Amino acid sequence: MTKKILRLPEVLVTIGLSRSSVYEAIFAGTFSKPVKIGLRAVGWLSSDVDDWISQRIAQTRGIDLSRDALNPSCSSEGVSK
């Protein structure tokens, strides 16, 4: 998997939020913190942005994205002892 760092303008276009909304979400702990890429430059991993989008979709549609829900073989439910 190729890792890509997105700068703020690309993040804003990708997620559809304003700059202030992104920083409010970072402060609230609901959006990933940026990665320092230079003295005065930051960016976000594209995988983190994609994960955030997937989480928003799941919340809206009531989908459980936990590991156990995605892979029932990892769950202890239904395992006879």
DSSP file (Angstrom, degrees, kcal/mol; ACC not computed):
  #  RESIDUE AA STRUCTURE BP1 BP2  ACC     N-H-->O    O-->H-N    N-H-->O    O-->H-N    TCO  KAPPA ALPHA  PHI   PSI    X-CA   Y-CA   Z-CA
    1    1 A M              0   0    0      0, 0.0     2,-0.4     0, 0.0     0, 0.0   0.000 360.0 360.0 360.0 127.6    0.0    0.0    0.0
    2    2 A T        -     0   0    0      1,-0.0     2,-0.4     2,-0.0     0, 0.0  -0.646 360.0-141.0 -81.7 130.8    1.4    3.3   -1.0
    3    3 A K        -     0   0    0     -2,-0.4     2,-0.4    43,-0.1    42,-0.0  -0.774  20.8-174.7 -93.0 136.4    1.4    6.0    1.6
    4    4 A K        -     0   0    0     -2,-0.4    42,-3.1     2,-0.0     2,-0.5  -0.993  17.6-142.7-132.6 138.3    0.5    9.5    0.5
    5    5 A I  E     -A   45   0A   0     -2,-0.4     2,-0.4    40,-0.2    40,-0.2  -0.888  16.7-154.7-101.8 126.7    0.6   12.7    2.6
    6    6 A L  E     -A   44   0A   0     38,-3.6    38,-2.7    -2,-0.5     2,-0.1  -0.837   8.7-137.0-101.1 134.6   -2.2   15.2    1.8
    7    7 A R    >>  -     0   0    0     -2,-0.4     4,-2.0    36,-0.2     3,-0.7  -0.451  36.5 -94.2 -82.1 165.2   -1.8   18.9    2.4
    8    8 A L  H 3> S+     0   0    0     34,-0.4     4,-2.9     1,-0.2     5,-0.2   0.855 121.2  54.6 -52.7 -47.4   -4.7   20.9    3.9
    9    9 A P  H 3> S+     0   0    0      0, 0.0     4,-1.9     0, 0.0    -1,-0.2   0.899 111.7  45.7 -57.5 -38.2   -6.3   22.1    0.7
   10   10 A E  H <> S+     0   0    0     -3,-0.7     4,-2.3     2,-0.2    -2,-0.2   0.873 111.8  51.7 -71.4 -36.3   -6.6   18.5   -0.6
   11   11 A V  H  X S+     0   0    0     -4,-2.0     4,-2.7     2,-0.2     5,-0.3   0.927 109.1  51.2 -62.8 -44.7   -7.9   17.3    2.8
   12   12 A L  H  X S+     0   0    0     -4,-2.9     4,-1.9     1,-0.2     5,-0.5   0.910 112.6  44.9 -60.8 -43.5  -10.6   20.0    2.7
   13   13 A V  H  < S+     0   0    0     -4,-1.9    -1,-0.2    -5,-0.2    -2,-0.2   0.899 114.2  50.8 -65.9 -40.1  -11.7   19.1   -0.8
   14   14 A T  H  < S+     0   0    0     -4,-2.3    -2,-0.2     1,-0.2    -1,-0.2   0.904 121.7  28.9 -67.2 -43.5  -11.7   15.4    0.0
   15   15 A I  H  < S-     0   0    0     -4,-2.7    -1,-0.2    -5,-0.1    -2,-0.2   0.637  98.1-129.2 -98.3 -14.5  -13.7   15.5    3.2
   16   16 A G     <  +     0   0    0     -4,-1.9     2,-0.3    -5,-0.3    -3,-0.1   0.734  63.8 122.2  77.7  21.9  -15.9   18.6    2.4
   17   17 A L        -     0   0    0     -5,-0.5    -1,-0.3    -6,-0.3    -2,-0.1  -0.725  62.2-106.9-111.0 165.2  -15.3   20.5    5.7
   18   18 A S     >  -     0   0    0     -2,-0.3     4,-2.0    -3,-0.1     5,-0.2  -0.409  33.2-106.8 -82.7 165.8  -13.8   23.9    6.3
   19   19 A R  H  > S+     0   0    0      1,-0.2     4,-2.2     2,-0.2     5,-0.2   0.922 121.5  49.5 -57.2 -46.9  -10.4   24.5    7.7
   20   20 A S  H  > S+     0   0    0      1,-0.2     4,-2.1     2,-0.2    -1,-0.2   0.869 108.8  52.8 -65.0 -35.1  -11.8   25.6   11.1
   21   21 A S  H  > S+     0   0    0      2,-0.2     4,-2.2     1,-0.2    -1,-0.2   0.883 107.8  51.6 -66.5 -37.8  -14.0   22.4   11.2
   22   22 A V  H  X S+     0   0    0     -4,-2.0     4,-2.1     2,-0.2    -2,-0.2   0.944 112.4  44.9 -63.2 -47.8  -11.0   20.2   10.6
   23   23 A Y  H  X S+     0   0    0     -4,-2.2     4,-2.2     1,-0.2    -2,-0.2   0.838 111.4  53.1 -69.2 -31.4   -9.0   21.8   13.4
   24   24 A E  H  X S+     0   0    0     -4,-2.1     4,-2.2    -5,-0.2    -1,-0.2   0.909 109.7  49.2 -64.6 -41.4  -12.0   21.7   15.7
   25   25 A A  H  X>S+     0   0    0     -4,-2.2     5,-2.5     2,-0.2     6,-1.1   0.872 109.9  51.1 -65.9 -37.2  -12.3   18.0   15.0
   26   26 A I  H ><5S+     0   0    0     -4,-2.1     3,-0.8     4,-0.2    -1,-0.2   0.941 111.3  47.8 -62.8 -46.6   -8.6   17.5   15.7
   27   27 A F  H 3<5S+     0   0    0     -4,-2.2    -2,-0.2     1,-0.3    -1,-0.2   0.871 112.2  49.7 -62.0 -37.5   -9.0   19.3   19.0
   28   28 A A  H 3<5S-     0   0    0     -4,-2.2    -1,-0.3    -5,-0.1    -2,-0.2   0.592 114.8-118.0 -77.9 -11.1  -12.0   17.1   19.8
   29   29 A G  T <<5S+     0   0    0     -3,-0.8    -3,-0.2    -4,-0.8    -2,-0.1   0.656  86.7 110.1  84.3  15.6  -10.1   14.0   19.0
   30   30 A T  S   <S+     0   0    0     -5,-2.5     2,-0.3    -6,-0.2    -4,-0.2   0.433  73.7  47.3-103.5  -0.6  -12.4   13.0   16.1
   31   31 A F  S    S-     0   0    0     -6,-1.1    -2,-0.2    -5,-0.1    -1,-0.1  -0.992  94.8 -98.4-137.9 145.9   -9.9   13.7   13.3
   32   32 A S        -     0   0    0     -2,-0.3    -6,-0.1    16,-0.1    -2,-0.1  -0.236  37.5-111.0 -66.4 149.5   -6.3   12.6   13.1
   33   33 A K        -     0   0    0      1,-0.1    -1,-0.1    -7,-0.1   -10,-0.0  -0.469  40.4-102.6 -73.5 149.6   -3.5   15.0   14.0
   34   34 A P        -     0   0    0      0, 0.0     2,-0.5     0, 0.0    10,-0.2  -0.304  27.2-120.5 -72.5 160.2   -1.3   16.2   11.1
   35   35 A V  E     -B   43   0B   0      8,-4.0     8,-1.9    -2,-0.0     2,-0.5  -0.864  25.6-121.6 -99.2 130.8    2.1   14.8   10.4
   36   36 A K  E     +B   42   0B   0     -2,-0.5     6,-0.2     6,-0.2     3,-0.1  -0.617  37.6 168.0 -74.2 123.8    4.9   17.4   10.4
   37   37 A I        -     0   0    0      4,-2.5     2,-0.3    -2,-0.5     5,-0.2   0.387  62.1  -4.6-118.4   0.1    6.6   17.3    7.0
   38   38 A G  S    S-     0   0    0      3,-1.3     3,-0.5     1,-0.1    -1,-0.2  -0.956  89.8 -72.1-171.3-176.2    8.8   20.5    7.2
   39   39 A L  S    S+     0   0    0     -2,-0.3    -1,-0.1     1,-0.2    -3,-0.0   0.895 131.5   8.6 -60.6 -40.6    9.6   23.4    9.4
   40   40 A R  S    S+     0   0    0     -3,-0.1     2,-0.4     2,-0.0    -1,-0.2  -0.042 114.7  92.4-130.9  31.7    6.2   25.1    8.6
   41   41 A A        +     0   0    0     -3,-0.5    -4,-2.5   -34,-0.0    -3,-1.3  -0.987  41.7 174.2-134.2 137.4    4.4   22.4    6.8
   42   42 A V  E     +B   36   0B   0     -2,-0.4   -34,-0.4    -6,-0.2     2,-0.3  -0.905   3.1 176.0-132.1 163.5    2.0   19.6    7.9
   43   43 A G  E     -B   35   0B   0     -8,-1.9    -8,-4.0    -2,-0.3     2,-0.4  -0.946  24.4-117.5-155.9 174.1   -0.1   17.0    6.1
   44   44 A W  E     -A    6   0A   0    -38,-2.7   -38,-3.6    -2,-0.3     2,-0.2  -0.941  31.1-108.9-121.7 142.3   -2.3   14.1    6.7
   45   45 A L  E >>  -A    5   0A   0     -2,-0.4     4,-1.9   -40,-0.2     3,-0.5  -0.506  24.1-135.0 -66.4 133.4   -1.9   10.5    5.7
   46   46 A S  H 3> S+     0   0    0    -42,-3.1     4,-2.7     1,-0.2     5,-0.2   0.848 106.0  58.3 -60.0 -32.6   -4.4    9.7    3.0
   47   47 A S  H 3> S+     0   0    0    -43,-0.3     4,-2.3     2,-0.2    -1,-0.2   0.876 104.6  50.2 -65.4 -36.6   -5.2    6.4    4.8
   48   48 A D  H <> S+     0   0    0     -3,-0.5     4,-2.2     2,-0.2    -1,-0.2   0.901 111.8  47.8 -66.0 -40.8   -6.2    8.4    7.9
   49   49 A V  H  X S+     0   0    0     -4,-1.9     4,-2.2     2,-0.2    -2,-0.2   0.921 112.3  49.1 -65.8 -44.0   -8.4   10.6    5.8
   50   50 A D  H  X S+     0   0    0     -4,-2.7     4,-2.4     1,-0.2    -2,-0.2   0.895 110.6  51.0 -62.0 -40.7  -10.0    7.6    4.1
   51   51 A D  H  X S+     0   0    0     -4,-2.3     4,-2.4     2,-0.2    -1,-0.2   0.900 108.7  51.6 -63.0 -41.4  -10.5    5.9    7.5
   52   52 A W  H  X S+     0   0    0     -4,-2.2     4,-2.2     2,-0.2    -2,-0.2   0.917 110.0  48.9 -61.8 -44.0  -12.3    9.0    8.8
   53   53 A I  H  X S+     0   0    0     -4,-2.2     4,-2.3     1,-0.2    -2,-0.2   0.926 110.9  50.4 -61.4 -45.1  -14.6    9.1    5.8
   54   54 A S  H  X S+     0   0    0     -4,-2.4     4,-2.5     1,-0.2    -2,-0.2   0.889 109.8  51.0 -60.8 -39.9  -15.4    5.4    6.2
   55   55 A Q  H  X S+     0   0    0     -4,-2.4     4,-2.6     2,-0.2    -1,-0.2   0.902 109.3  50.1 -65.4 -41.1  -16.2    6.0    9.9
   56   56 A R  H  X S+     0   0    0     -4,-2.2     4,-2.2     2,-0.2    -2,-0.2   0.911 112.0  48.2 -63.4 -41.8  -18.6    8.9    9.0
   57   57 A I  H  X S+     0   0    0     -4,-2.3     4,-2.2     2,-0.2    -2,-0.2   0.929 112.2  49.1 -63.2 -45.2  -20.3    6.7    6.5
   58   58 A A  H  X>S+     0   0    0     -4,-2.5     5,-2.6     1,-0.2     4,-1.0   0.906 111.2  49.3 -62.5 -42.4  -20.6    3.8    9.0
   59   59 A Q  H  <5S+     0   0    0     -4,-2.6     3,-0.4     1,-0.2    -1,-0.2   0.915 112.3  48.4 -62.6 -42.8  -22.0    6.2   11.7
   60   60 A T  H  <5S+     0   0    0     -4,-2.2    -1,-0.2     1,-0.2    -2,-0.2   0.872 119.8  37.2 -65.7 -37.7  -24.6    7.6    9.3
   61   61 A R  H  <5S-     0   0    0     -4,-2.2    -1,-0.2    -5,-0.2    -2,-0.2   0.406 110.8-115.3 -98.8   1.3  -25.7    4.2    8.1
   62   62 A G  T  <5 +     0   0    0     -4,-1.0     2,-0.4    -3,-0.4    -3,-0.2   0.845  60.1 154.5  70.8  34.4  -25.5    2.4   11.4
   63   63 A I      < -     0   0    0     -5,-2.6     2,-0.7    -6,-0.2    -1,-0.2  -0.798  42.0-134.1 -98.3 136.4  -22.7    0.0   10.3
   64   64 A D        -     0   0    0     -2,-0.4    -5,-0.0     1,-0.1    -6,-0.0  -0.816  21.3-178.7 -90.7 115.4  -20.3   -1.5   12.9
   65   65 A L        +     0   0    0     -2,-0.7    -1,-0.1     4,-0.1     5,-0.1   0.265  36.4 129.2 -97.0  10.3  -16.7   -1.2   11.6
   66   66 A S  S  > S-     0   0    0      1,-0.1     4,-2.0     3,-0.0     5,-0.2  -0.260  72.0-113.1 -64.7 156.7  -15.1   -2.9   14.6
   67   67 A R  H  > S+     0   0    0      1,-0.2     4,-2.0     2,-0.2     7,-0.2   0.889 116.6  51.7 -57.7 -42.4  -12.7   -5.7   13.8
   68   68 A D  H  4 S+     0   0    0      1,-0.2     7,-0.3     2,-0.2    -1,-0.2   0.870 109.6  49.4 -65.0 -36.6  -15.0   -8.3   15.4
   69   69 A A  H  4 S+     0   0    0     -3,-0.2    -1,-0.2     1,-0.2    -2,-0.2   0.857 114.5  44.8 -71.5 -33.6  -18.0   -7.2   13.3
   70   70 A L  H  < S+     0   0    0     -4,-2.0    -2,-0.2     1,-0.3    -1,-0.2   0.781 124.2  33.5 -79.7 -27.0  -16.0   -7.3   10.1
   71   71 A N    ><  -     0   0    0     -4,-2.0     3,-2.4    -5,-0.2     4,-0.5  -0.782  65.4-174.3-132.1  88.0  -14.4  -10.7   10.8
   72   72 A P  G >  S+     0   0    0      0, 0.0     3,-1.0     0, 0.0    -1,-0.1   0.734  81.0  69.8 -57.4 -23.1  -16.8  -12.9   12.7
   73   73 A S  G 3  S+     0   0    0      1,-0.2    -5,-0.1     3,-0.0    -2,-0.0   0.715  95.2  56.0 -67.7 -18.0  -14.1  -15.6   13.1
   74   74 A C  G <  S+     0   0    0     -3,-2.4    -1,-0.2    -7,-0.2     2,-0.1   0.637  90.5  94.2 -85.2 -15.4  -12.3  -13.2   15.5
   75   75 A S    <   -     0   0    0     -3,-1.0    -6,-0.0    -4,-0.5     0, 0.0  -0.468  69.8-144.2 -80.3 148.8  -15.3  -12.9   17.8
   76   76 A S  S >  S+     0   0    0     -2,-0.1     3,-1.3     2,-0.1    -1,-0.1   0.561  70.1 107.9 -85.5  -9.4  -15.7  -15.1   20.8
   77   77 A E  T 3  S+     0   0    0      1,-0.2     3,-0.1    -5,-0.1    -2,-0.1  -0.430  82.9  16.4 -68.8 141.3  -19.5  -15.3   20.2
   78   78 A G  T 3  S+     0   0    0      1,-0.2     2,-0.6    -2,-0.1    -1,-0.2   0.542  89.8 131.6  77.7   5.8  -20.8  -18.6   19.0
   79   79 A V    <   -     0   0    0     -3,-1.3     2,-0.3     2,-0.0    -1,-0.2  -0.824  50.2-142.6 -94.2 120.7  -17.6  -20.4   20.0
   80   80 A S              0   0    0     -2,-0.6    -3,-0.0     1,-0.1     0, 0.0  -0.591 360.0 360.0 -83.7 144.9  -18.4  -23.6   21.8
   81   81 A K              0   0    0     -2,-0.3    -1,-0.1     0, 0.0    -2,-0.0   0.392 360.0 360.0-112.9 360.0  -16.1  -24.6   24.7
